[in-house]
Amino acid sequence: MPTFTAPDGTLLAYHLRGEGDPVAVLPGGPMRASVYLGDLGGLAAHRRLALLDLRGTGDSAVPADPATYRCDRMVEDVEAWRAHMGLEHMDLLAHSAGAALAMLYAARYPQRIRRLLLITPNPSALGMRGTPEDRLAAAPLRADEPWFAEAFPAFRAWLTGEAEFDDAFVPFFYGRWDDAARAHADAELEQTNEEAEGRYFADGAFTPDTTRAALATLTAPVLVYAGDVDGGPRPGLARRAAEAFPRAEFTVQPGAGHYPWLDDPEWFVSRLLAFLDGPADSVLPSAE
């Protein structure tokens, strides 16, 4: 397991899977150990994945200052990681909350981005975020599922602030609720640093106007990838996030939730490879 030292002295770890051209991967959660990403549906059969454990998660050390769990405070961790791996510029993939960190990194270090892939991204860095109303609007898409009748009342009560989180509605986060999804969901609690999760989006983490201005000059191609039954982000919100980038393409995976590599690995990998294999000076047409 390779490690490197962050600028503040925290020892950080990352994991290598597969062979081929490298793709640097930032996990979401927020603050969930990168193990939940697996091999991204088989992408590791085509690319060498470097999956970072953010500070205080997985095999990375807990920092001396817990305030450094705030998203913007970890941008320099990513830059130190890039330098440690010896990459002049990199293909950077980020999932969910990790996309907020990736956007901040791309805004600060645009010359280091070769391609940027944002998978079911949280666009908080752009001053945008999914709402409970978004999730409630997406929920009826699952009305034919056998678990829906039991799960929806609990889901609605949670979203309206009337009840606590309930495992009964976890299926809403997955496009296909099968044994693989159940195992993936069951592992979340032990893989997540709850203190760090609470600090990731702390006040001051984002300056959307500044970030948008910087990203408007990004010359690298960007893929913004949504699942069509995901409630956060819904495809419409993901599409609006894509508009922040001058060279973005937008894709919606049919039947996919928040973890699209689990729902249809073949579709997921083929779409990512089409983007990664394309010339860096062109952008493919959007696919929906």
C-alpha positions in Angstrom: 0.0 0.0 0.0 1.7 3.2 -1.1 1.7 6.3 1.1 2.8 9.9 0.9 2.9 12.9 3.3 0.5 15.8 3.0 1.8 19.3 3.4 0.7 19.4 7.1 2.6 16.1 7.8 -0.4 13.8 7.7 0.4 10.4 6.2 -2.0 9.5 3.5 -2.5 6.2 1.7 -3.9 5.2 -1.7 -4.6 1.9 -3.4 -3.6 0.7 -6.9 -5.8 -1.6 -8.9 -5.3 -2.8 -12.5 -2.8 -1.9 -15.2 -2.6 0.7 -18.0 -2.8 4.5 -18.1 -3.5 5.8 -14.6 -6.7 7.4 -13.4 -6.6 9.2 -10.0 -9.8 8.6 -8.1 -11.4 10.6 -5.3 -14.1 8.9 -3.1 -17.3 10.5 -1.9 -19.4 9.8 1.1 -18.4 12.3 2.1 -15.3 10.9 3.9 -15.9 7.3 3.0 -12.9 5.0 2.6 -12.1 4.4 -1.1 -12.7 0.6 -0.8 -16.4 1.2 -1.5 -15.5 2.1 -5.1 -14.2 -1.5 -5.8 -12.7 -1.7 -9.3 -15.4 0.7 -10.6 -17.4 -1.9 -12.4 -14.3 -3.4 -14.1 -12.6 -0.2 -15.2 -9.5 -1.6 -13.5 -9.3 -4.1 -16.4 -8.5 -1.2 -18.7 -6.9 1.4 -16.6 -4.6 1.5 -13.5 -6.8 3.0 -10.8 -5.2 5.0 -8.0 -7.8 5.4 -5.3 -7.1 7.9 -2.5 -8.1 7.4 1.1 -8.8 11.0 2.2 -7.3 12.0 5.5 -8.9 10.2 8.4 -10.4 7.5 6.3 -9.4 4.0 5.3 -5.6 3.5 5.6 -4.8 7.2 5.9 -3.9 8.8 9.2 -6.1 11.0 11.3 -4.8 14.6 11.1 -3.7 16.6 14.1 -6.2 19.3 13.2 -9.8 18.1 12.5 -10.6 21.4 10.8 -8.5 20.0 7.9 -11.4 17.7 7.1 -13.1 20.7 5.4 -13.3 20.1 1.7 -11.2 23.1 0.5 -8.5 22.2 3.1 -7.8 19.0 1.2 -7.0 20.5 -2.2 -3.3 20.5 -1.3 -3.5 16.9 -0.3 -4.6 16.1 -3.9 -1.8 18.2 -5.3 0.8 16.5 -3.1 -0.6 13.1 -4.2 -0.2 14.1 -7.9 3.4 15.2 -7.4 4.1 12.0 -5.4 2.8 9.8 -8.3 5.0 11.8 -10.7 2.2 12.8 -13.0 2.6 16.1 -14.9 -1.1 16.1 -15.5 -3.8 13.5 -14.7 -7.1 12.0 -15.5 -9.0 12.7 -12.3 -12.3 10.9 -11.5 -14.4 11.8 -8.5 -17.6 10.4 -7.2 -20.4 12.2 -5.3 -19.1 14.5 -2.6 -15.6 13.8 -4.0 -16.6 15.8 -7.0 -16.7 19.0 -4.9 -13.1 18.4 -4.0 -12.2 17.7 -7.6 -13.8 20.9 -8.8 -11.9 22.9 -6.2 -8.7 21.2 -7.3 -9.4 21.8 -11.0 -10.1 25.5 -10.2 -6.8 25.9 -8.3 -4.6 23.7 -10.5 -6.2 23.6 -14.0 -2.9 22.9 -15.7 -2.7 19.6 -13.9 -6.0 18.2 -15.2 -5.9 16.1 -18.4 -9.5 14.9 -18.2 -12.0 15.4 -15.4 -14.7 12.8 -14.7 -17.5 13.7 -12.2 -19.7 10.7 -11.4 -23.1 11.5 -9.8 -21.5 14.7 -8.6 -22.3 16.8 -5.6 -22.0 20.3 -7.1 -21.8 22.3 -3.8 -18.5 23.9 -5.0 -20.6 25.6 -7.7 -23.2 26.9 -5.2 -25.6 24.2 -6.2 -26.9 21.3 -4.2 -29.7 18.7 -4.4 -32.7 19.3 -2.2 -35.2 17.1 -0.3 -37.7 18.1 -3.0 -35.4 16.7 -5.7 -35.3 13.3 -3.9 -39.0 13.3 -3.4 -39.6 14.1 -7.0 -37.3 11.2 -8.1 -38.8 8.7 -5.7 -41.9 7.8 -7.8 -39.6 6.5 -10.5 -39.2 3.5 -8.2 -42.9 2.9 -7.6 -42.9 -0.5 -9.3 -40.1 -1.9 -7.0 -41.3 -4.5 -4.5 -39.7 -2.5 -1.6 -41.3 0.9 -2.5 -44.5 0.7 -0.5 -42.6 0.1 2.8 -39.7 2.4 2.0 -41.4 5.5 0.7 -43.2 6.7 3.9 -39.9 6.4 5.8 -38.0 8.2 3.1 -40.5 11.0 3.0 -40.5 11.4 6.8 -36.7 11.6 6.7 -36.6 14.2 3.9 -39.2 16.4 5.6 -37.4 16.2 9.0 -40.0 14.2 10.7 -37.9 11.1 11.3 -34.3 9.9 11.5 -32.4 8.0 8.8 -33.9 4.5 8.3 -32.2 1.6 6.6 -35.6 0.8 5.0 -35.2 3.4 2.3 -31.6 2.7 1.4 -32.7 1.1 -1.9 -33.5 4.5 -3.2 -29.8 5.2 -3.5 -29.3 2.2 -5.8 -30.6 1.6 -9.3 -30.7 -2.2 -8.8 -31.4 -3.4 -5.2 -29.8 -6.8 -5.3 -27.3 -8.7 -3.1 -24.3 -6.7 -4.3 -26.1 -3.4 -3.5 -27.1 -4.7 0.0 -23.5 -5.7 0.8 -22.3 -2.3 -0.5 -24.9 -0.4 1.7 -24.2 -2.6 4.8 -20.5 -1.6 4.7 -21.0 2.1 4.6 -21.1 2.9 8.3 -17.8 1.2 9.1 -16.1 2.8 6.1 -17.1 6.3 6.9 -15.5 8.8 9.3 -18.5 10.4 10.9 -16.6 13.3 12.5 -15.0 14.1 9.2 -18.2 13.7 7.3 -19.7 16.5 9.5 -16.9 18.8 8.8 -16.5 18.3 5.0 -19.1 20.9 4.0 -18.4 23.2 6.9 -19.0 27.0 6.5 -16.3 28.6 4.4 -15.5 25.5 2.3 -16.8 27.0 -0.9 -16.6 30.3 -2.7 -18.8 29.5 -5.7 -18.3 32.7 -7.7 -14.5 32.3 -7.6 -14.7 28.6 -8.4 -17.0 29.2 -11.3 -14.8 31.9 -12.7 -11.7 29.7 -12.5 -13.5 26.6 -14.1 -14.8 28.8 -16.9 -11.2 28.9 -18.2 -10.5 25.1 -17.8 -9.3 23.7 -21.1 -9.5 20.0 -20.2 -12.5 17.9 -21.3 -15.0 17.2 -18.5 -17.5 14.3 -18.3 -20.5 14.9 -16.0 -22.2 11.6 -15.4 -25.7 11.1 -13.9 -28.0 8.2 -13.0 -31.5 8.6 -14.3 -33.2 7.4 -11.1 -30.7 9.2 -8.7 -32.3 11.8 -6.5 -29.1 13.5 -5.6 -28.1 14.8 -8.1 -31.1 14.4 -10.4 -30.0 14.5 -14.0 -31.3 18.1 -14.4 -29.0 19.4 -11.6 -26.1 17.4 -13.0 -26.7 19.0 -16.4 -26.7 22.5 -14.9 -23.4 21.7 -13.2 -21.9 20.7 -16.6 -22.7 24.2 -17.9 -20.0 25.5 -15.6 -17.3 23.9 -17.8 -16.5 25.1 -21.3 -15.7 21.6 -22.6 -18.1 19.4 -20.9 -20.2 16.4 -22.1 -23.1 15.1 -20.1 -24.3 11.5 -19.8 -27.2 9.9 -18.1 -27.0 6.1 -17.4 -30.4 4.4 -17.9 -31.7 2.8 -14.7 -28.8 3.9 -12.6 -28.8 5.3 -9.1 -26.0 7.0 -7.1 -23.5 4.1 -7.7 -23.8 3.5 -11.4 -20.9 1.0 -11.7 -23.0 -1.4 -9.5 -26.2 -1.0 -11.6 -24.8 -1.7 -15.0 -21.0 -2.2 -15.0 -20.7 -2.8 -18.7 -22.6 0.4 -19.6 -20.6 2.4 -17.1 -17.2 1.1 -18.2 -17.9 1.5 -21.9 -19.0 5.1 -21.5 -16.0 6.0 -19.4 -13.6 4.4 -21.8 -15.2 6.3 -24.7 -14.3 9.5 -22.8 -10.9 8.4 -21.6 -9.8 7.1 -25.0 -11.0 10.1 -26.9 -8.4 12.7 -27.9 -7.8 15.3 -25.1 -8.5 18.1 -27.6 -12.1 17.0 -28.4 -15.3 16.3 -26.6 -17.8 13.5 -27.5 -21.4 14.3 -28.1 -23.6 14.1 -25.0 -25.4 10.8 -24.5 -28.7 10.5 -22.6 
